């Protein structure tokens, strides 16, 4: 079994639209890194954040993404 950890930074507006996203920590595996970026692209729009979290109309979030990959025997 192998594992990977990414950290994804993304900014969303009051309606849950993703304004910006980037990997701020790579897993060291290009396929896992791309899967993380594809996840945020496909998840849009996200749920609206609570109003108290917004600063100047948006909120910045850093999300860890942990992968645990089992290889077939």
C-alpha positions as CSV (number, residue, x, y, z in Angstrom):
1,X,0.0,0.0,0.0
2,X,1.3,3.5,-0.8
3,X,0.0,6.8,0.4
4,X,0.1,10.4,-0.7
5,X,-0.8,13.8,0.9
6,X,-1.6,16.9,-1.0
7,X,-2.6,20.3,0.3
8,X,-5.0,22.2,-1.9
9,X,-5.6,25.9,-1.5
10,X,-8.8,27.3,-3.0
11,X,-10.7,30.5,-2.8
12,X,-14.5,30.6,-3.1
13,X,-17.0,33.5,-3.3
14,X,-20.2,33.9,-1.4
15,X,-22.1,31.7,-4.0
16,X,-19.6,28.8,-3.8
17,X,-17.9,29.6,-7.1
18,X,-14.2,28.7,-7.1
19,X,-12.2,31.8,-7.9
20,X,-8.7,30.3,-7.6
21,X,-7.1,27.0,-6.8
22,X,-3.6,25.6,-6.6
23,X,-1.6,22.7,-5.0
24,X,0.5,24.2,-2.3
25,X,2.0,20.7,-1.4
26,X,2.5,17.9,-3.9
27,X,2.1,14.3,-3.0
28,X,5.2,13.5,-5.0
29,X,3.0,11.5,-7.5
30,X,1.8,13.3,-10.6
31,X,-1.3,11.2,-11.0
32,X,-2.4,11.9,-7.4
33,X,-1.7,15.6,-7.9
34,X,-3.8,15.7,-11.0
35,X,-6.6,13.8,-9.4
36,X,-6.7,16.5,-6.6
37,X,-6.9,19.3,-9.2
38,X,-9.6,17.4,-11.2
39,X,-11.6,17.0,-8.0
40,X,-11.9,20.7,-7.3
41,X,-12.6,21.4,-11.0
42,X,-15.5,18.9,-11.0
43,X,-16.9,19.9,-7.6
44,X,-18.0,23.4,-8.7
45,X,-20.0,25.1,-7.5
46,X,-19.3,24.3,-3.9
47,X,-21.8,24.9,-1.1
48,X,-22.2,28.6,-0.1
49,X,-19.9,29.3,2.8
50,X,-21.3,30.9,6.0
51,X,-21.4,34.7,5.7
52,X,-19.2,35.1,8.8
53,X,-16.4,33.2,7.1
54,X,-16.2,35.7,4.2
55,X,-13.6,38.4,4.0
56,X,-14.1,40.9,1.2
57,X,-16.6,38.6,-0.4
58,X,-14.5,35.4,-0.5
59,X,-12.9,32.8,1.8
60,X,-9.6,31.0,1.4
61,X,-9.4,27.4,2.4
62,X,-6.5,25.0,2.7
63,X,-7.6,21.4,2.5
64,X,-5.4,18.3,3.0
65,X,-6.2,15.5,0.6
66,X,-4.9,12.1,1.8
67,X,-4.6,9.1,-0.6
68,X,-4.2,5.5,0.4
69,X,-3.7,3.3,-2.6
70,X,-3.8,-0.5,-2.4
71,X,-1.9,-2.3,-5.2
72,X,-3.5,-5.5,-6.5
73,X,-1.7,-8.6,-5.4
